[in-house]
């Protein structure tokens, strides 16, 4: 089968022939409908060095945002999993035995340091291929929804959903304001989720005018970059600041902008994994506001994301690429030329 393989650190991936996988006990073989290309993939092959935090040992097939059709059941898989049915794949894979995994929170597995991989497409073969294997309990049924367009929801939908859900107490009630920084794939869906789950005024900011225009179509009030960015955000809130902020970039300047826009008692969730830092001072930090971080989400939350997708409340913006053009998708992603999410389509329906 054809697959996009991360072969070595700091080296662009290759499109090559790979053996078709076989499902083990408790797994299914999935014929891949769509695999989203994510900036995390770029970090895997471009930035991580051997032994550095987050680095995963090559080689393996990329792709941690996946959806497809069940092709074959492994030993012990219930026949309630229907061959031919479309499913979205929950990517993180924990030990399956600790307290966090028992709650479906594989991203926070207590034994992650001893695991051979983090997730499908992150240490274990992912979905940038014609076929992939998946633990059966990590499948979320899609029904008659399009699995190609659904593929990015496995990360670009689940990650903002988890962060926003954690912050909902800060957005309950009238007159609340939420801030979204970074309007790429995650930020755009984040704007939609905030509109669906809260009555807050959603303020969104990005340096790209076309990204701001898309957010405005989904109900956000937008602000550009520049020296007056924080001042303009505070003006929209009447000077009080925002009750919850979500930084989908995660560099030091964007964290600083979000912190500068916070209201007293607010919550800043840093979602983007770009290594930015934040300096705390008692005299400048708004009272009882805090900075936290979130990572991906739970398998139960992915079921909720799919419910919202099937109900038409969230709509990923997808640009499709044939399997033979998969490397071009990554080149354009690195160049900042992708609007929304690039999805590689290895198989026709």
Secondary structure, 3 states (H helix, E strand, C coil): CEEEEECCCCCCCEEEECCCCCCCCCEEEEEEEEEEECHHHHHHHHHCCCCCCCCCCCCEECCCEEEEEEEEECCCCCCCCCCCCEEEECCECCCCCCHHHHCCCHHHCCCHHHCCCCEECEEECCCCECEEEEEHHHEEECCCCCHHHHHHHHCCCHHHHHHHHHHHHHHCCCCCEEEEECCCHHHHHHHHHHHHHCCCEEEEECCCHHHHHHHHHCCCEEECCCCCHHHHHHHHCCCCCEEEEEECCCCHHHHHHHHHCEEEEEEEEECCCCCCCCCCCCCCCCCCCEEEECCCCCHHHHHHHHHHHHCCCCCCCEEEEEHHHHHHHHHHHHCCCCCCEEEEECCCC
